[in-house]
């Protein structure tokens, strides 16, 4: 079976049902932030990694924390592609990055669970609490992480505390 034939196995996601963030994502004052949406295809993870690296490089975040943020963001994007309608034909996901004085927050919003008619390939967010290695990677290289759902959106996020110039971690 060719890749194009495999793509047709998935029920197309509604392109107008783009993922959204809760109002609290934008409520706190931020030093700098960006929001970017992309098509949920095979290049999305690479694009999200590049966006995170480019944006955070400009904020002066230390390189080890930049590497951690890039890795964790790629895990969030991969999970969105595998487990949501964002990874189906017509799917979209949205990247949100905020850099405050003491932390970085990254969120990936997807279009929620795949429809019943979509081929799941055996992957599910729910189930026996087994999220694979991605969740462990995110937990090991971030300060905090979590997720929430709305009627049509799933948002996974993480925060990384950034030390102040004096070397002590920020309050968080």
DSSP file (Angstrom, degrees, kcal/mol; ACC not computed):
  #  RESIDUE AA STRUCTURE BP1 BP2  ACC     N-H-->O    O-->H-N    N-H-->O    O-->H-N    TCO  KAPPA ALPHA  PHI   PSI    X-CA   Y-CA   Z-CA
    1    1 A X              0   0    0      0, 0.0     2,-0.1     0, 0.0     0, 0.0   0.000 360.0 360.0 360.0 131.7    0.0    0.0    0.0
    2    2 A X     >  -     0   0    0      1,-0.1     4,-2.1     4,-0.0     5,-0.1  -0.330 360.0-109.4 -78.9 164.0    1.4    3.4   -1.0
    3    3 A X  H  > S+     0   0    0      1,-0.2     4,-2.3     2,-0.2     5,-0.1   0.888 119.7  54.0 -60.3 -39.4    1.5    6.4    1.4
    4    4 A X  H  > S+     0   0    0      1,-0.2     4,-1.1     2,-0.2    -1,-0.2   0.866 108.1  49.7 -66.8 -33.3   -1.2    8.2   -0.6
    5    5 A X  H  4 S+     0   0    0      2,-0.2     4,-0.5     1,-0.2    -1,-0.2   0.893 109.5  51.9 -68.6 -38.6   -3.4    5.1   -0.2
    6    6 A X  H >< S+     0   0    0     -4,-2.1     3,-1.4     1,-0.2     4,-0.4   0.887 103.7  57.8 -63.9 -38.7   -2.8    5.1    3.5
    7    7 A X  H >< S+     0   0    0     -4,-2.3     3,-1.2     1,-0.3    82,-0.4   0.857 100.0  58.2 -60.5 -34.5   -3.7    8.7    3.8
    8    8 A X  T 3< S+     0   0    0     -4,-1.1    -1,-0.3     1,-0.2    -2,-0.2   0.644  89.9  73.4 -72.2 -12.8   -7.1    8.0    2.4
    9    9 A X  T <  S+     0   0    0     -3,-1.4   110,-0.4    -4,-0.5     2,-0.3   0.753  85.8  79.3 -69.8 -22.4   -7.8    5.5    5.2
   10   10 A X  S <  S-     0   0    0     -3,-1.2     2,-0.3    -4,-0.4   108,-0.1  -0.649  87.3-118.9 -90.2 140.5   -8.2    8.4    7.6
   11   11 A X        -     0   0    0     -2,-0.3   104,-0.2   104,-0.2     2,-0.1  -0.616  41.7-107.5 -72.2 133.7  -11.4   10.4    7.8
   12   12 A X        -     0   0    0     -2,-0.3    78,-0.2    76,-0.1     2,-0.2  -0.377  28.9-126.7 -66.6 137.4  -10.6   14.0    7.0
   13   13 A X        -     0   0    0     76,-2.2     2,-0.6    72,-0.3    -1,-0.1  -0.540  32.3 -99.0 -78.7 150.2  -10.6   16.5    9.8
   14   14 A X    >   -     0   0    0     -2,-0.2     3,-1.9     1,-0.2    -1,-0.1  -0.605  28.9-152.0 -70.8 115.1  -12.7   19.6    9.5
   15   15 A X  T 3  S+     0   0    0     -2,-0.6     3,-0.2     1,-0.3    -1,-0.2   0.695  94.6  56.2 -65.8 -16.2  -10.2   22.3    8.4
   16   16 A X  T 3  S+     0   0    0      1,-0.2     2,-0.6     2,-0.0    -1,-0.3   0.460  87.2  80.1 -92.2  -0.9  -12.4   25.0   10.0
   17   17 A X  S <  S+     0   0    0     -3,-1.9    -1,-0.2    94,-0.0    75,-0.2  -0.394  70.4 172.2 -98.2  53.6  -12.3   23.2   13.4
   18   18 A X        -     0   0    0     -2,-0.6    92,-0.1    -3,-0.2    75,-0.1  -0.313  38.3 -98.2 -67.6 145.7   -8.8   24.6   14.2
   19   19 A X        -     0   0    0     90,-0.2     2,-0.3    73,-0.2    92,-0.1  -0.291  41.6-163.8 -63.8 147.1   -7.4   24.0   17.6
   20   20 A X        -     0   0    0     90,-0.3     2,-0.3    -3,-0.1    90,-0.1  -0.886  12.5-128.8-129.0 162.1   -7.7   26.8   20.2
   21   21 A X        -     0   0    0     -2,-0.3     2,-0.1    88,-0.1     5,-0.0  -0.776  31.8-102.2-106.0 153.6   -6.1   27.7   23.5
   22   22 A X    >   -     0   0    0     -2,-0.3     3,-1.7     1,-0.1     4,-0.4  -0.380  34.8-111.7 -68.0 154.8   -8.0   28.5   26.7
   23   23 A X  G >  S+     0   0    0      1,-0.3     3,-1.4     2,-0.2     4,-0.3   0.808 115.1  66.9 -58.5 -30.7   -8.0   32.2   27.6
   24   24 A X  G >> S+     0   0    0      1,-0.3     3,-0.8     2,-0.2     4,-0.6   0.734  85.2  71.8 -65.5 -21.2   -5.7   31.5   30.6
   25   25 A X  G <4 S+     0   0    0     -3,-1.7    -1,-0.3     1,-0.2    -2,-0.2   0.814 111.1  29.9 -61.7 -28.6   -2.9   30.7   28.1
   26   26 A X  G <4 S+     0   0    0     -3,-1.4    -1,-0.2    -4,-0.4    -2,-0.2   0.288  98.0  93.3-111.5   8.4   -2.7   34.4   27.2
   27   27 A X  T <4  +     0   0    0     -3,-0.8     2,-0.1    -4,-0.3    -2,-0.1   0.868  68.9  72.4 -76.5 -38.1   -3.8   35.8   30.6
   28   28 A X  S  < S-     0   0    0     -4,-0.6     2,-0.1     1,-0.1     0, 0.0  -0.482  94.2 -99.1 -81.3 148.9   -0.5   36.4   32.3
   29   29 A X        -     0   0    0     -2,-0.1     2,-0.4     1,-0.0    -1,-0.1  -0.408  45.1-159.2 -63.4 140.3    1.9   39.2   31.2
   30   30 A X        -     0   0    0      1,-0.1    70,-0.2    -4,-0.1     3,-0.2  -0.920  27.2-144.4-124.8 148.2    4.6   37.8   29.0
   31   31 A X  S    S-     0   0    0     68,-0.9     2,-0.3    -2,-0.4    69,-0.2   0.919  89.6 -15.1 -70.0 -45.4    8.0   39.0   28.0
   32   32 A X  E     +A   99   0A   0     67,-1.7    67,-3.5    -3,-0.1    -1,-0.3  -0.981  69.8 172.4-157.8 147.7    7.6   37.6   24.5
   33   33 A X  E     -A   98   0A   0     -2,-0.3     2,-0.3    65,-0.2    65,-0.2  -0.987  10.1-166.3-155.2 162.7    5.3   35.1   22.8
   34   34 A X  E     -A   97   0A   0     63,-2.4    63,-2.6    -2,-0.3     2,-0.4  -0.989   6.3-158.9-149.4 151.4    4.3   33.6   19.5
   35   35 A X  E     +A   96   0A   0     -2,-0.3     2,-0.3    61,-0.2    61,-0.2  -0.999  18.4 172.3-131.0 134.3    1.4   31.6   18.1
   36   36 A X  E     -A   95   0A   0     59,-2.7    59,-3.8    -2,-0.4     2,-0.3  -0.993  15.2-157.3-146.8 133.8    1.8   29.6   14.9
   37   37 A X  E     +A   94   0A   0     -2,-0.3     2,-0.3    57,-0.3    57,-0.2  -0.860  14.8 177.6-111.7 148.6   -0.5   27.0   13.1
   38   38 A X  E     -A   93   0A   0     55,-2.7    55,-2.5    -2,-0.3     2,-0.2  -0.970  37.1 -92.7-144.8 160.0    0.6   24.4   10.7
   39   39 A X  E     -A   92   0A   0     -2,-0.3     2,-1.9    53,-0.2    53,-0.3  -0.518  42.3-118.7 -70.2 138.0   -0.9   21.5    8.7
   40   40 A X        +     0   0    0     51,-2.4    51,-0.3    46,-0.3     2,-0.2  -0.521  68.7 121.7 -81.8  75.3   -0.6   18.2   10.5
   41   41 A X  S >  S-     0   0    0     -2,-1.9     3,-1.7    49,-0.1     4,-0.4  -0.577  81.0 -75.3-124.1-170.0    1.6   16.3    8.1
   42   42 A X  T 3  S+     0   0    0      1,-0.3     4,-0.4    -2,-0.2     3,-0.2   0.702 127.7  51.4 -65.1 -20.0    4.9   14.6    8.1
   43   43 A X  T 3> S+     0   0    0      1,-0.2     4,-2.3     2,-0.1    -1,-0.3   0.511  85.6  89.4 -92.4  -4.1    6.9   17.8    8.1
   44   44 A X  H <> S+     0   0    0     -3,-1.7     4,-2.7     1,-0.2     5,-0.2   0.895  84.5  50.6 -62.4 -42.8    5.0   19.4   11.0
   45   45 A X  H  > S+     0   0    0     -4,-0.4     4,-2.5     1,-0.2    -1,-0.2   0.933 112.3  46.8 -63.6 -45.1    7.2   18.0   13.8
   46   46 A X  H  > S+     0   0    0     -4,-0.4     4,-2.2     1,-0.2    -1,-0.2   0.905 113.1  50.1 -61.6 -41.1   10.4   19.3   12.1
   47   47 A X  H  X S+     0   0    0     -4,-2.3     4,-2.4     2,-0.2    -2,-0.2   0.900 110.8  48.8 -64.6 -41.2    8.7   22.7   11.5
   48   48 A X  H  X S+     0   0    0     -4,-2.7     4,-2.6     2,-0.2     5,-0.2   0.913 109.7  51.7 -66.7 -42.6    7.6   22.9   15.1
   49   49 A X  H  X S+     0   0    0     -4,-2.5     4,-2.5    -5,-0.2    -2,-0.2   0.934 111.8  47.5 -56.5 -45.9   11.1   22.1   16.4
   50   50 A X  H  X S+     0   0    0     -4,-2.2     4,-2.9     1,-0.2     5,-0.2   0.896 110.8  50.9 -64.7 -41.0   12.6   24.8   14.1
   51   51 A X  H  X S+     0   0    0     -4,-2.4     4,-2.6     2,-0.2     5,-0.3   0.920 111.5  47.9 -62.5 -43.7   10.0   27.4   15.3
   52   52 A X  H  X S+     0   0    0     -4,-2.6     4,-2.6     2,-0.2     5,-0.3   0.945 114.8  45.4 -62.3 -48.1   10.8   26.6   18.9
   53   53 A X  H  X S+     0   0    0     -4,-2.5     4,-2.2    -5,-0.2    -2,-0.2   0.937 115.3  46.5 -62.1 -47.9   14.5   26.9   18.4
   54   54 A X  H  X S+     0   0    0     -4,-2.9     4,-1.1    -5,-0.2    -2,-0.2   0.932 116.2  44.2 -61.5 -46.9   14.3   30.0   16.3
   55   55 A X  H  < S+     0   0    0     -4,-2.6     3,-0.5    -5,-0.2     4,-0.3   0.953 117.0  43.5 -64.6 -50.3   12.0   31.8   18.7
   56   56 A X  H ><>S+     0   0    0     -4,-2.6     5,-1.2    -5,-0.3     3,-1.1   0.786 104.3  64.0 -71.8 -26.3   13.8   30.9   21.9
   57   57 A X  H ><5S+     0   0    0     -4,-2.2     3,-1.0    -5,-0.3    -1,-0.2   0.891 101.5  53.1 -59.7 -37.9   17.2   31.6   20.5
   58   58 A X  T 3<5S+     0   0    0     -4,-1.1    -1,-0.3    -3,-0.5    -2,-0.2   0.594 102.0  59.5 -73.3 -10.5   16.1   35.2   20.2
   59   59 A X  T < 5S-     0   0    0     -3,-1.1    -1,-0.2    -4,-0.3    -2,-0.2   0.489 109.8-115.7 -97.9  -3.6   15.1   35.3   23.9
   60   60 A X  T < 5 +     0   0    0     -3,-1.0    -3,-0.1    -4,-0.5     2,-0.1   0.690  53.0 164.5  81.3  18.1   18.5   34.5   25.3
   61   61 A X      < -     0   0    0     -5,-1.2    -1,-0.2     1,-0.1     5,-0.1  -0.464  48.1 -97.8 -67.6 139.4   17.5   31.2   26.9
   62   62 A X    >>  -     0   0    0     -2,-0.1     4,-2.2   101,-0.1     3,-0.6  -0.275  33.2-115.3 -58.7 144.7   20.6   29.1   27.8
   63   63 A X  H 3> S+     0   0    0      1,-0.2     4,-2.6     2,-0.2     5,-0.2   0.846 112.0  54.2 -54.3 -43.7   21.4   26.4   25.2
   64   64 A X  H 3> S+     0   0    0      1,-0.2     4,-1.8     2,-0.2    -1,-0.2   0.900 112.5  44.6 -61.2 -37.1   20.8   23.4   27.4
   65   65 A X  H <> S+     0   0    0     -3,-0.6     4,-2.5     2,-0.2    -1,-0.2   0.853 110.7  54.7 -72.7 -34.4   17.3   24.6   28.2
   66   66 A X  H  X S+     0   0    0     -4,-2.2     4,-2.3     2,-0.2    -2,-0.2   0.918 108.4  48.8 -61.5 -44.6   16.7   25.5   24.5
   67   67 A X  H  X S+     0   0    0     -4,-2.6     4,-2.3     2,-0.2    -2,-0.2   0.904 111.4  49.7 -62.2 -42.1   17.6   21.9   23.6
   68   68 A X  H  X S+     0   0    0     -4,-1.8     4,-2.7    -5,-0.2     5,-0.2   0.912 111.1  49.0 -63.4 -43.1   15.2   20.6   26.2
   69   69 A X  H  X S+     0   0    0     -4,-2.5     4,-2.4     1,-0.2    -2,-0.2   0.904 111.4  49.5 -64.3 -41.2   12.4   22.8   25.0
   70   70 A X  H  X S+     0   0    0     -4,-2.3     4,-1.9     2,-0.2    -2,-0.2   0.921 113.3  46.3 -64.1 -44.3   13.0   21.7   21.4
   71   71 A X  H  X S+     0   0    0     -4,-2.3     4,-1.6     2,-0.2    -2,-0.2   0.935 114.1  46.8 -64.3 -47.1   13.0   18.1   22.3
   72   72 A X  H  X S+     0   0    0     -4,-2.7     4,-2.1     1,-0.2    -2,-0.2   0.890 111.0  52.5 -64.3 -39.3    9.8   18.3   24.5
   73   73 A X  H  X S+     0   0    0     -4,-2.4     4,-2.5     1,-0.2    -1,-0.2   0.883 106.8  52.8 -64.0 -37.8    8.0   20.3   21.8
   74   74 A X  H  X S+     0   0    0     -4,-1.9     4,-2.3     1,-0.2    -1,-0.2   0.860 107.9  51.7 -67.2 -32.9    8.8   17.7   19.2
   75   75 A X  H  X S+     0   0    0     -4,-1.6     4,-2.4     2,-0.2    -2,-0.2   0.915 109.9  48.8 -66.5 -43.3    7.3   15.1   21.5
   76   76 A X  H  X S+     0   0    0     -4,-2.1     4,-2.0     1,-0.2    -2,-0.2   0.924 113.3  47.2 -61.5 -43.5    4.1   17.1   21.9
   77   77 A X  H  X S+     0   0    0     -4,-2.5     4,-2.2     2,-0.2    -2,-0.2   0.898 110.8  51.4 -66.1 -40.6    3.8   17.6   18.1
   78   78 A X  H  X S+     0   0    0     -4,-2.3     4,-2.4     1,-0.2    -1,-0.2   0.920 109.7  50.0 -62.2 -43.8    4.5   13.9   17.5
   79   79 A X  H  X S+     0   0    0     -4,-2.4     4,-2.6     1,-0.2    -1,-0.2   0.893 108.6  52.9 -61.6 -39.8    1.7   12.9   19.9
   80   80 A X  H  X S+     0   0    0     -4,-2.0     4,-1.2     1,-0.2     7,-0.6   0.911 111.2  46.6 -62.4 -41.6   -0.7   15.3   18.3
   81   81 A X  H  < S+     0   0    0     -4,-2.2    -2,-0.2     1,-0.2    -1,-0.2   0.911 118.2  41.2 -66.0 -41.9    0.0   13.7   14.9
   82   82 A X  H  < S+     0   0    0     -4,-2.4    -2,-0.2     1,-0.2    -1,-0.2   0.851 125.6  29.6 -74.9 -35.1   -0.3   10.2   16.2
   83   83 A X  H  < S+     0   0    0     -4,-2.6    31,-0.6    -5,-0.2     2,-0.3   0.377 109.8  57.8-114.4   3.1   -3.3   10.5   18.4
   84   84 A X  B >< S-E  113   0B   0     -4,-1.2     3,-1.4    29,-0.2    29,-0.2  -0.810  83.9-104.4-133.1 171.7   -5.5   13.3   17.1
   85   85 A X  G >  S+     0   0    0     27,-2.8     3,-1.5    -2,-0.3   -72,-0.3   0.666 109.6  78.6 -65.9 -16.4   -7.5   14.5   14.1
   86   86 A X  G 3  S+     0   0    0     26,-0.4   -46,-0.3    -6,-0.3    -1,-0.3   0.788  90.1  54.0 -63.2 -26.4   -4.6   16.9   13.5
   87   87 A X  G <  S+     0   0    0     -3,-1.4    -1,-0.3    -7,-0.6    -2,-0.2   0.445  96.1  87.7 -86.6  -0.6   -2.7   14.0   12.0
   88   88 A X  S X  S-     0   0    0     -3,-1.5     3,-2.6     1,-0.2   -48,-0.2  -0.450 100.2 -67.8 -91.8 168.6   -5.4   13.2    9.5
   89   89 A X  T 3  S+     0   0    0    -82,-0.4   -76,-2.2     1,-0.3    -1,-0.2  -0.347 127.0  16.7 -55.8 129.2   -6.0   14.6    6.1
   90   90 A X  T 3  S+     0   0    0      1,-0.3    -1,-0.3   -78,-0.2    -3,-0.1   0.458  95.8 147.1  84.7   1.8   -6.9   18.3    6.5
   91   91 A X    <   -     0   0    0     -3,-2.6   -51,-2.4   -51,-0.3     2,-0.3  -0.329  27.4-167.9 -74.9 154.7   -5.7   18.4   10.1
   92   92 A X  E     -A   39   0A   0    -53,-0.3     2,-0.3   -75,-0.2    19,-0.3  -0.982   5.7-168.3-138.3 145.7   -4.1   21.4   11.7
   93   93 A X  E     -A   38   0A   0    -55,-2.5   -55,-2.7    -2,-0.3     2,-0.4  -0.971  12.5-142.1-133.3 156.0   -2.2   22.0   15.0
   94   94 A X  E     -AB  37 109A   0     15,-2.5    15,-3.0    -2,-0.3     2,-0.4  -0.958   5.3-153.4-123.3 133.1   -1.2   25.2   16.7
   95   95 A X  E     -AB  36 108A   0    -59,-3.8   -59,-2.7    -2,-0.4     2,-0.4  -0.874  10.2-171.3-103.8 133.9    2.0   25.9   18.6
   96   96 A X  E     -AB  35 107A   0     11,-2.8    11,-2.6    -2,-0.4     2,-0.4  -0.996   4.1-179.1-125.9 128.8    2.1   28.5   21.4
   97   97 A X  E     -AB  34 106A   0    -63,-2.6   -63,-2.4    -2,-0.4     2,-0.4  -0.996   1.7-179.9-129.3 131.9    5.3   29.7   22.9
   98   98 A X  E     -AB  33 105A   0      7,-2.8     7,-2.9    -2,-0.4     2,-0.6  -0.998   9.4-164.4-131.8 131.4    5.6   32.2   25.8
   99   99 A X  E     +AB  32 104A   0    -67,-3.5   -67,-1.7    -2,-0.4   -68,-0.9  -0.946  14.4 176.9-116.1 109.0    8.9   33.4   27.4
  100  100 A X        -     0   0    0      3,-2.7     3,-0.2    -2,-0.6   -70,-0.1  -0.408  49.0 -91.9 -95.7-179.6    8.5   35.2   30.7
  101  101 A X  S    S+     0   0    0      1,-0.2     3,-0.1    -2,-0.1    69,-0.1   0.797 123.9  25.1 -65.5 -26.9   11.3   36.4   32.8
  102  102 A X  S    S+     0   0    0      1,-0.2    60,-2.4    69,-0.1    68,-0.4   0.403 124.3  21.6-121.3   3.0   11.5   33.2   34.8
  103  103 A X  E     - C   0 161A   0     58,-0.3    -3,-2.7    -3,-0.2     2,-0.4  -0.995  55.5-131.4-162.4 163.7   10.1   30.5   32.5
  104  104 A X  E     -BC  99 160A   0     56,-2.2    56,-2.4    -2,-0.3     2,-0.4  -0.977  21.6-165.3-117.2 135.2    9.3   29.2   29.0
  105  105 A X  E     -BC  98 159A   0     -7,-2.9    -7,-2.8    -2,-0.4     2,-0.4  -0.991   6.2-177.3-123.4 129.2    5.8   27.8   28.3
  106  106 A X  E     +BC  97 158A   0     52,-2.5    52,-2.3    -2,-0.4     2,-0.4  -0.987   2.5 180.0-125.2 134.4    5.1   25.8   25.2
  107  107 A X  E     -BC  96 157A   0    -11,-2.6   -11,-2.8    -2,-0.4     2,-0.5  -0.990  14.9-158.9-133.4 143.7    1.7   24.3   24.2
  108  108 A X  E     -BC  95 156A   0     48,-2.8    48,-2.1    -2,-0.4     2,-0.5  -0.983  12.2-161.9-121.1 118.7    0.6   22.3   21.2
  109  109 A X  E     -BC  94 155A   0    -15,-3.0   -15,-2.5    -2,-0.5    46,-0.2  -0.858  12.0-178.5-100.7 130.6   -3.1   22.4   20.5
  110  110 A X  E     - C   0 154A   0     44,-3.1    44,-1.3    -2,-0.5   -90,-0.3  -0.654  41.0 -98.2-120.0-179.3   -4.6   19.7   18.3
  111  111 A X        -     0   0    0    -19,-0.3   -97,-0.1     1,-0.3    42,-0.1   0.118  65.2-110.6 -91.0  21.6   -8.0   19.0   16.9
  112  112 A X        -     0   0    0     42,-0.2   -27,-2.8   -28,-0.1   -26,-0.4  -0.101  62.8 -11.8  81.6-179.6   -9.0   16.3   19.5
  113  113 A X  B    S-E   84   0B   0    -29,-0.2   -29,-0.2     1,-0.1     3,-0.1  -0.093  78.5 -96.0 -56.5 148.5   -9.4   12.6   19.3
  114  114 A X        -     0   0    0    -31,-0.6    -1,-0.1     1,-0.1   -29,-0.1  -0.311  46.9-101.6 -61.4 147.8   -9.7   10.9   15.9
  115  115 A X    >   -     0   0    0   -104,-0.2     3,-1.9     1,-0.1  -104,-0.2  -0.288  33.5-105.1 -68.4 159.9  -13.2   10.3   14.7
  116  116 A X  T 3  S+     0   0    0      1,-0.3    -1,-0.1    -3,-0.1     4,-0.1   0.802 119.7  55.5 -57.5 -31.9  -14.7    6.8   15.0
  117  117 A X  T 3  S+     0   0    0      2,-0.1    -1,-0.3     3,-0.0     2,-0.2   0.558  88.3  99.3 -79.9  -7.3  -14.2    6.2   11.3
  118  118 A X  S <  S-     0   0    0     -3,-1.9     2,-0.4  -108,-0.1  -108,-0.2  -0.540  81.4-112.9 -83.8 145.1  -10.5    7.0   11.3
  119  119 A X        -     0   0    0   -110,-0.4    -1,-0.1    -2,-0.2    -2,-0.1  -0.616  26.6-166.2 -72.9 129.5   -7.9    4.2   11.5
  120  120 A X    >   -     0   0    0     -2,-0.4     3,-1.8    -4,-0.1    -1,-0.1   0.667  19.2-141.9 -95.4 -17.7   -6.1    4.5   14.8
  121  121 A X  T 3   -     0   0    0      1,-0.3     3,-0.1     3,-0.0    -2,-0.1   0.717  66.7 -67.7  63.9  17.5   -3.2    2.2   14.1
  122  122 A X  T 3  S+     0   0    0      1,-0.3     2,-0.4     0, 0.0    -1,-0.3   0.505 103.9 128.1  81.7   3.2   -3.5    0.9   17.7
  123  123 A X    <   +     0   0    0     -3,-1.8     2,-0.3   -41,-0.2    -1,-0.3  -0.758  27.4 164.0 -96.9 140.4   -2.5    4.3   19.2
  124  124 A X        -     0   0    0     -2,-0.4   -41,-0.1     2,-0.1   -40,-0.1  -0.986  38.7-147.0-151.5 143.8   -4.6    5.9   21.9
  125  125 A X  S    S+     0   0    0     -2,-0.3     4,-0.1   -42,-0.3    -1,-0.1   0.835  91.5  56.9 -73.9 -33.5   -4.1    8.7   24.5
  126  126 A X  S    S+     0   0    0     -3,-0.1     2,-0.4     2,-0.1    -2,-0.1  -0.157  75.6  73.3 -86.9-176.2   -6.4    6.9   26.8
  127  127 A X  S    S-     0   0    0      1,-0.1     2,-0.5     2,-0.1     4,-0.1  -0.858  98.6  -1.7 113.5-146.7   -6.1    3.4   28.1
  128  128 A X  S    S-     0   0    0     -2,-0.4    -1,-0.1     1,-0.2     3,-0.1   0.077  97.6 -97.1 -78.6  24.6   -3.8    1.8   30.6
  129  129 A X  S    S+     0   0    0     -2,-0.5     2,-0.9     1,-0.2    -1,-0.2   0.607  81.3 140.2  72.6   9.9   -1.9    5.0   31.3
  130  130 A X        +     0   0    0      1,-0.2    -1,-0.2    -4,-0.1    -2,-0.1  -0.780  16.0 161.8 -92.5 106.7    0.8    3.9   28.9
  131  131 A X        -     0   0    0     -2,-0.9     3,-0.5     1,-0.4     4,-0.4   0.314  44.0-128.2-104.8   6.5    2.0    6.9   26.9
  132  132 A X     >  -     0   0    0      1,-0.2     4,-0.6     2,-0.1    -1,-0.4  -0.359  51.5 -45.3  77.3-162.2    5.2    5.4   25.7
  133  133 A X  H  > S+     0   0    0      1,-0.2     4,-2.5     2,-0.2    -1,-0.2   0.716 121.5  78.3 -80.6 -21.7    8.6    7.1   26.1
  134  134 A X  H  > S+     0   0    0     -3,-0.5     4,-2.5     1,-0.2    -1,-0.2   0.899  93.7  48.4 -57.3 -44.7    7.4   10.6   25.0
  135  135 A X  H  > S+     0   0    0     -4,-0.4     4,-2.5    -3,-0.2    -1,-0.2   0.894 111.6  50.4 -64.3 -39.2    5.8   11.4   28.3
  136  136 A X  H  X S+     0   0    0     -4,-0.6     4,-2.0     2,-0.2    -1,-0.2   0.896 110.1  50.7 -65.0 -39.6    8.9   10.3   30.2
  137  137 A X  H  X S+     0   0    0     -4,-2.5     4,-1.4     2,-0.2    -2,-0.2   0.939 111.3  47.9 -62.1 -46.8   11.1   12.5   27.9
  138  138 A X  H  X S+     0   0    0     -4,-2.5     4,-0.6     1,-0.2     3,-0.4   0.927 112.7  48.4 -60.8 -45.7    8.8   15.5   28.5
  139  139 A X  H  < S+     0   0    0     -4,-2.5     3,-0.4     1,-0.2    -1,-0.2   0.838 110.7  51.7 -64.2 -32.8    8.8   14.9   32.3
  140  140 A X  H  < S+     0   0    0     -4,-2.0    -1,-0.2     1,-0.2    -2,-0.2   0.751 116.8  36.1 -78.7 -22.8   12.6   14.5   32.4
  141  141 A X  H  < S+     0   0    0     -4,-1.4     2,-0.3    -3,-0.4    -1,-0.2   0.277 110.3  63.9-116.3  13.0   13.5   17.7   30.6
  142  142 A X     <  -     0   0    0     -4,-0.6    18,-0.2    -3,-0.4     3,-0.1  -0.867  69.0-135.0-129.2 166.0   10.8   20.1   31.8
  143  143 A X  S    S-     0   0    0     16,-2.6     2,-0.3     1,-0.3    17,-0.2   0.827  89.7  -1.6 -85.7 -36.4    9.8   21.7   35.1
  144  144 A X  E     +D  159   0A   0     15,-1.7    15,-2.7    -6,-0.1    -1,-0.3  -0.983  65.0 176.9-150.3 152.6    6.0   21.1   34.7
  145  145 A X  E     +D  158   0A   0     -2,-0.3     2,-0.3    13,-0.3    13,-0.2  -0.983  10.9 141.1-153.7 162.9    3.7   19.6   32.1
  146  146 A X  E     -D  157   0A   0     11,-2.2    11,-2.7    -2,-0.3     2,-0.3  -0.969  27.4-131.0-176.7-171.5    0.1   18.8   31.6
  147  147 A X  E     -D  156   0A   0     -2,-0.3     2,-0.3     9,-0.2     9,-0.2  -0.983  11.6-172.5-157.0 159.0   -2.8   18.7   29.3
  148  148 A X  E     -D  155   0A   0      7,-2.2     7,-3.0    -2,-0.3     2,-0.3  -0.972  12.0-142.6-151.1 163.2   -6.5   19.8   29.0
  149  149 A X  E     -D  154   0A   0     -2,-0.3     5,-0.2     5,-0.2     2,-0.2  -0.933   9.1-171.4-129.2 149.7   -9.4   19.3   26.7
  150  150 A X        -     0   0    0      3,-2.9  -128,-0.0    -2,-0.3     5,-0.0  -0.593  55.3 -78.8-117.5-171.4  -12.3   21.3   25.4
  151  151 A X  S    S+     0   0    0     -2,-0.2     3,-0.0     1,-0.2    -2,-0.0   0.871 128.2  11.3 -58.7 -36.5  -15.1   20.0   23.2
  152  152 A X  S    S+     0   0    0    -40,-0.1     2,-0.4  -134,-0.1    -1,-0.2   0.357 120.2  66.3-125.3   5.6  -13.0   20.0   20.1
  153  153 A X        -     0   0    0    -42,-0.1    -3,-2.9  -134,-0.1     2,-0.4  -0.966  50.0-161.7-135.7 145.6   -9.4   20.6   21.2
  154  154 A X  E     -CD 110 149A   0    -44,-1.3   -44,-3.1    -2,-0.4     2,-0.5  -0.996  15.2-167.3-120.5 131.3   -6.7   18.9   23.1
  155  155 A X  E     -CD 109 148A   0     -7,-3.0    -7,-2.2    -2,-0.4     2,-0.4  -0.981   5.4-172.6-123.3 123.8   -3.8   21.0   24.4
  156  156 A X  E     +CD 108 147A   0    -48,-2.1   -48,-2.8    -2,-0.5     2,-0.3  -0.929  17.6 172.4-110.8 140.1   -0.6   19.5   25.8
  157  157 A X  E     -CD 107 146A   0    -11,-2.7   -11,-2.2    -2,-0.4     2,-0.3  -0.920  17.8-169.2-143.3 163.6    1.9   21.9   27.4
  158  158 A X  E     -CD 106 145A   0    -52,-2.3   -52,-2.5    -2,-0.3     2,-0.4  -0.979   9.1-150.3-149.0 160.5    5.1   22.2   29.4
  159  159 A X  E     -CD 105 144A   0    -15,-2.7   -16,-2.6    -2,-0.3   -15,-1.7  -0.978   2.8-161.5-129.5 145.8    7.1   24.8   31.3
  160  160 A X  E     -C  104   0A   0    -56,-2.4   -56,-2.2    -2,-0.4     2,-0.2  -0.993  21.5-130.4-126.2 122.6   10.8   25.1   31.8
  161  161 A X  E     -C  103   0A   0     -2,-0.4     2,-0.5   -58,-0.2   -58,-0.3  -0.520  19.8-150.5 -70.5 137.1   12.1   27.3   34.6
  162  162 A X        -     0   0    0    -60,-2.4     8,-0.5    -2,-0.2     6,-0.1  -0.946  16.5-122.2-112.7 124.8   14.8   29.7   33.4
  163  163 A X        -     0   0    0     -2,-0.5     6,-0.2     6,-0.2  -101,-0.1  -0.305  25.8-117.7 -64.9 147.5   17.4   30.7   35.9
  164  164 A X    >   -     0   0    0      4,-2.4     3,-2.7     1,-0.1    -1,-0.1  -0.327  38.8 -92.8 -75.3 169.0   17.9   34.4   36.5
  165  165 A X  T 3  S+     0   0    0      1,-0.3    -1,-0.1     2,-0.1    -2,-0.1   0.750 126.2  63.5 -57.2 -23.1   21.2   36.0   35.7
  166  166 A X  T 3  S-     0   0    0      2,-0.2    -1,-0.3     1,-0.0     3,-0.1   0.576 117.5-111.6 -77.4  -9.3   22.3   35.4   39.3
  167  167 A X  S <  S+     0   0    0     -3,-2.7     2,-0.3     1,-0.3    -2,-0.1   0.312  78.1 119.1 101.0  -9.1   22.0   31.7   38.7
  168  168 A X        -     0   0    0      1,-0.1    -4,-2.4    -6,-0.1    -1,-0.3  -0.721  69.1-106.5 -92.2 143.7   19.0   30.8   41.0
  169  169 A X        -     0   0    0     -2,-0.3    -6,-0.2    -6,-0.2    -1,-0.1  -0.289  38.5-106.3 -65.2 150.7   15.9   29.3   39.4
  170  170 A X        -     0   0    0     -8,-0.5     2,-0.2   -68,-0.4    -1,-0.1  -0.337  36.6 -98.4 -72.4 156.6   12.9   31.5   39.0
  171  171 A X              0   0    0      1,-0.1    -1,-0.1    -2,-0.1   -69,-0.1  -0.516 360.0 360.0 -72.5 143.0    9.9   31.1   41.2
  172  172 A X              0   0    0     -2,-0.2    -1,-0.1    -3,-0.1    -2,-0.0   0.423 360.0 360.0-149.3 360.0    7.2   29.2   39.5
